[in-house]
Amino acid sequence: MTSGEFTRGTGEGTRAVRAGLPEPVKYEPTLPGPVFAAHFHLPGDPTGPYTYGRDENPTWTLLERAVGELEAPGRDDVTTLVFASGMAAISAVLFSQLRAGDAVVLPDDGYQALPLVREQLQAYGIEVRTAPTGGDAQLDVLDGAKLLWIETPSNPGLDVCDVRRLAEAAHARGALVAVDNTLATALGQRPLELGADFAVASGTKQLTGHGDVLLGYVVGADEAAMAAVRRWRKIVGAIPGPMEAWLAHRSIATLQLRVDRQNANALVLAEALRERPEVTGLRYPGLPDDPSYKIASQQMRRFGSVVSFTLPSRERADRFLEELRLVDDATSFGGVRSTAERRGRWGGDAVPEGFVRFSVGAEDPEDLVADVLRALDVSAD
Ligand SMILES: *Cc1c(COP(=O)(O)O)cnc(C)c1O
């Protein structure tokens, strides 16, 4: 077992369990433990790879290899950089690529911290244009833009846009394209294969999947662009701790198991919710009659673990969440334990008061559906 291709295998589950592992060394662990180091022994001229802990760390290196193998299997021309959080990764791309006077296109229905980023970009003299995720409306505002930012499926609305089509249009106008791949994960969608220049994600969600780590990453093949992202990480210092990086790497071994189970559960739950008269606006990109299904089934390999729907009122939604026994009322998504929340409690998202974002975990589907249906029954007026 020597050649990388052979030891990594070609199936996705095999790739996930072996992703980023170093060549076996006798008496060493399979996945070396976290390296806690602010500095490294460095006699003489400071050449790499490991000099100072804000620049590089061997635990990051293995995790970066793992993420790169999942986002861009079989390619050795991509660079992966890990960050302290998804927002650190997103900010690193935006602020390293854009200059005063540039224009950027952002989604107007994406992650809730994007409006904060928008304000900051504008304060630095960057023109921000917005477009909704569904329907490829980004095409109308691309002229003269330097960067197109896509979040598909969008959080929390679960709309989907055509990455290939948008990337072609953006490249024809000289714009770079970044895709937030948080909700799909690398096993659900590979933005670089669809033509994007950057795949960016919060590893806090399904990538790590246990609700105990914050992490982010950026993957890209454009050397100059990735060098600028790396430089941004160094000057801002938005770096993951070695322990978090190691936990994330350990979690990736079970990514395929978790994603397959949680995605299957999400479909079962969505099908059960469809039968309920008090549920409106049900969205799951894997339901064949969902508005996102057509494009999603062309560009995604799995549809994600988030289902969203609306209950008749804020009070009804609150009672429903209160009655759930197997589902925690909590934010975030992608974890092995189901969570749900009334999204309107945060403000910011353009959603009805009774809108629920439901993150489907790895429980037995019968138990989960029974709990949800019981909570719907007992919370009725
Ligand atoms: C959570 C999330 C982020 C931000 O990630 P953090 O790790 O919380 O910083 C970005 N994009 C999407 C789509 C998210 O769901």
The ligand as an SDF file (V2000), in Angstrom:
LIG
                    3D

 15 15  0  0  0  0  0  0  0  0999 V2000
  -23.0980   28.5870    9.4660 C   0  0  0  0  0  0  0  0  0  0  0  0
  -22.8730   29.0670    8.0980 C   0  0  0  0  0  0  0  0  0  0  0  0
  -21.8100   29.9360    7.8260 C   0  0  0  0  0  0  0  0  0  0  0  0
  -20.9080   30.4760    8.9070 C   0  0  0  0  0  0  0  0  0  0  0  0
  -20.1540   29.4820    9.5250 O   0  0  0  0  0  0  0  0  0  0  0  0
  -19.5020   29.6390   10.9750 P   0  0  0  0  0  0  0  0  0  0  0  0
  -18.6930   28.4030   11.1190 O   0  0  0  0  0  0  0  0  0  0  0  0
  -20.6520   29.7430   11.9460 O   0  0  0  0  0  0  0  0  0  0  0  0
  -18.7070   30.8840   10.9660 O   0  0  0  0  0  0  0  0  0  0  0  0
  -21.6290   30.3280    6.5210 C   0  0  0  0  0  0  0  0  0  0  0  0
  -22.4200   29.9080    5.5210 N   0  0  0  0  0  0  0  0  0  0  0  0
  -23.4480   29.0690    5.7550 C   0  0  0  0  0  0  0  0  0  0  0  0
  -24.3120   28.6320    4.6100 C   0  0  0  0  0  0  0  0  0  0  0  0
  -23.7160   28.6300    7.0490 C   0  0  0  0  0  0  0  0  0  0  0  0
  -24.7570   27.8400    7.2710 O   0  0  0  0  0  0  0  0  0  0  0  0
  1  2  1  0
  2  3  1  0
  2 14  2  0
  3  4  1  0
  3 10  2  0
  4  5  1  0
  5  6  1  0
  6  7  2  0
  6  8  1  0
  6  9  1  0
 10 11  1  0
 11 12  2  0
 12 13  1  0
 12 14  1  0
 14 15  1  0
M  END
$$$$
